[in-house]
């Protein structure tokens, strides 16, 4: 539930209102997706056989971040703006953090690669939390 709704403040109506709701709920879903990725990566530290699953899951998380970005950009085109301007920085940073993690971990020993993926998921998770705080 949004803060504005809880306080009785009317938000955008029509298509922008629906898009705002989708963007907000997808943001909460992303927290779960990224936290699960962090857990998977930490499990892969103990068992390197899980690394292929972590790699595949990472790209699914990137796809979810892309969908979130499309919703956010659509809101901008509809004339909506986030509560704080910094919100516009967190989404792209979260999106870029995961592919950079893959590039950074390439060729490393499996355990070190798993730790790098865990760090990437943690960074993306923290950026997503901050995005929700500034939206």
N, C-alpha and C positions, 0 to 999 in steps of 0.2 A: 504494500500500500504506500502510495506516495505521501510525502509530508503535506503537500498542498491539499490532497484529498482529506487527510486526517484533520487538517485545520479548517476544512470547509471552504477552501479557496478553489474557485473554478479554474480548471486548466483549459487548454485548447480544446475546441470542439471540432466535430467533423472528422475529415481524413487526418488532419494533423493530430487530433486527440487520439485516434486509433494508433497512429504511428508512434506517438509519444509513449503510449501504453506498451506497444510491442518492444520499443527500444528499451524501456525500463525493465520489463520482465525478462527480456533476453539478457540484459546486464546481470540480473540475479542468477539466471541459468548459467551464465559464463563463470560466475564464481564457483559453482558446483563443478563445472567441466574442468576448470583450471586447478581446483583443489584436488580433484580425482587424478589429474595428470601428475600433480606433485606426489601424491601417494604412490601411483604406479612407478614413477621414476625412483622413488626411495626404495620400493620393493626390488627394483632392478639392480640397485646397489648390492643387494645380498644375493640375487640370482640373475646372472647376466642373460639367461635364456629369455627373460622378459623384455629385453631391449627392443626386439622387433615390434612388440606390442606398443611399447612406449613411443617408438618412432612413428608408427601409424597413428596412434592417438594424438600425438603432437600435431600432425597435419589436419586431423579432424578439428582440433581446437583452433587452429589457424582459420579453417573454413568458418567456424562459428564466429570468430572475431571479424572476419570479412563481412558476414551477414550483419553483424552489429554495426559495422562501419557504414554499410549501405543504408541501414535504417537511420543512422545519425546524419549522414550526408543528405538523405531525403528530407529530414527535418529541417536542415539548414536551408535547402531549396524551398521549403514550404514557409520559410520566414521565421521559424522557431529558433530560439537561442538558448544555450544552457545557462544555468544560474551563474556560473563562473566561467570566464574565458579559458581558464586552464583546462577545463574539461575537454576542449578540442585537442589538447596535446596528449592526453593519456591514452586514448584509443589507438592512434597511430603508433605510439611507443609500445603498447602491449602487443599490437599486431607484428611489429618488426622484431620484438624481443625473441619470439619463438624461432623463426627462421634463422636469425643470427646465432641462436644457440646450436642449431644443427650444423651450421658452418664452422662454428668455433670448436665443436666436439669431434669433428670429422677426423678419423684416423687415430683416435686415442684408445687407450686400453678400455675394455668394457666397463669396468667399475668407475673409472674417471669420467667416461662418457655419461653414465647414469647420473653421477653427481652433477655434471654440467646440465643435463636435462632437468634435474630437480631444481637447480638454480634458475633456469630459464622459466620454468613453470611458476616458481615463487615470485620472480620479478613480474611476470604477466599478471599473476593473481593480485599482487600489491597494487599494480597500476589499475587493474579493474576495480578494486575496492576504492581507490582514490577517485576514479571516474564516477562511481556511484555517489560518492560524497559531494562531488562538485556539479552534478548534473542538474 
